[in-house]
Amino acid sequence: MDKLLISTNNKYKFKEISEILRPVPGIKLHSPYTFGISIDVIEDGTTLEENAYKKADKNYRVLNI
């Protein structure tokens, strides 16, 4: 089973993404809360993609995954 970290502290957003990905077999979704952390990132990128990258990068560095 593959693990996928959803880099959001918003429980409603996590639930929404979980529902979208439910049909995908073989993945287990995690949030930062799964690891007992809350990571805040200043979303000052000019695009959604830039902000998503910042969140993913910070989670990667903090969790060493």
N, C-alpha and C positions, 0 to 999 in steps of 0.2 A: 504494500500500500504506500503510495506517495503522499507526502505531507506538503501542504500549501499554506503559507503564512499570508493572511489578509491583513495588510498593514493599516488598520484603522482602529481607533479607540471608540468609534461610534457603533454601539451595539445594534442599532437599526440598520445601518449600512452593512454590517457583517451579516445580519440575518438576510437581507436582500441578496447579497452576493451568494450566500449559502444556498438560498432557494434557486438561484439561477444555475449554480453548479451541481445541484443535487443529482441530475441525471448522469453526470460524468462518473463512470465506474473507477474504483481504485484510488480515490484521493480522500484524504482527511484534512479538513480545514482547521486552521488555528488562528487565533488572534493574539495580539501582544499579551492580553490578559491570561491566556493559556500558560504563559511563562511567568506570570505574576509581575508584569511590568506595564507601564504606561509610557509610551514614547511620544513626546510632543515635538512636532516639526513645524517650523514657520513656513506656511505655504505661500511663498513669495515668488514662485516660478510664474512665468508668463503663460504656461499651458498646463493642462491637467496632467500631461505626461511628465513634465518637469517635476511637479509636486509629487506625483506617484513615485518617481525615481528617488527623490529625496527621502521619502518615507521608507522605501525598500532598502536603500543604502544604510540609513540609520539603524533600522531593525537588524540588518545583516551585521553591522559593526558591533552593536550592543550584545546581540545574542551569539555572535561567532558561529553562525550556521552557514 
